[in-house]
């Protein structure tokens, strides 16, 4: 494999790790400005991580391995996603392993680990948050699978780099009916997967409305830092995946030029920052849905994904023949 491919992986993972808390800080700062507040600054999430890492780890009495290992599993799966998802180059040493099924399985693994941790505490809020999270995940993971699968039909493969490279070579795929339906479905799924409004409120502390926060109420110190960092990594990677699938312009489709990789890195940082800013601005005007309305929203997004697959099969398939 070309050394540029390995350099692309190192740059991609390093940028995601360093930039994930900054993206969260940018989104919080955007919301603060739009709400008329000064805000804590873009660097505040990194300060929070540093503060939590200095604290003493506390484990509730009666918890088992599920509670202790969940933060590490969440961060590990998020880091593997950062390696596999083609953000700056479609030619990398892990190209053959970056399959759609693997990506969805890693997302599900991190979600299940946190849900088990919430159940392991034996608290009412932990169990409530875990049951809500699994209800949402049961609709979100199939939606992500079907939405990206709709894009894989014209490409003839479920390999993400192949899908992204095909979209970059044939931009018309993105404006087709299947492409537009897939964009809408995947956007809603990403909001739900990352616990953003209108599905969940990442800044809420009202026990009866919490989903993600209810599962991690018992965490403190370094464990809480890992949970927060893992969530930030997932948000960054999923927004990057959204940008790569539906705005692949500038991504390096060959590993022969380091300059192309650096340009792609700059562009993906810009695209993710724009997506994060737009999302934060939209959240100012969105209200959180009632819990019993969330499945309706996610079922609607799953229906859009199914329609995207149908349109891609009958329209794209005929075009491919």
Secondary structure, 3 states (H helix, E strand, C coil): CCHHHHHHHHHHHHHHHHHHHHHHHHHHHHHHHHCCCCCCCCCHHHHHHHHHHCCCCCCCCCCCHHHHHHHHHHHHHHHHHHHHCCCCECCCCCHHHCEHHHHHHHHHHHHHHHHHHHHHCCCHHHHHHHHHHHHHHHHHHHHHHHHHHHHHHHHCCCEHHHHHHHHHHCHHHHHCHHHHHHHHHHHHHHHHHCCCCCCCCCCCCCHHHCCHHHHCCCCCHHHHHHHHHHHHHHHHHHHHHHHHHHCCCCCECCCCCHHHHHHHHHHHHHHHHHHHHHHHHHHHHCCCCCHHHHHHHHHHHHHHHHHHHHHHHHHHHHHHC
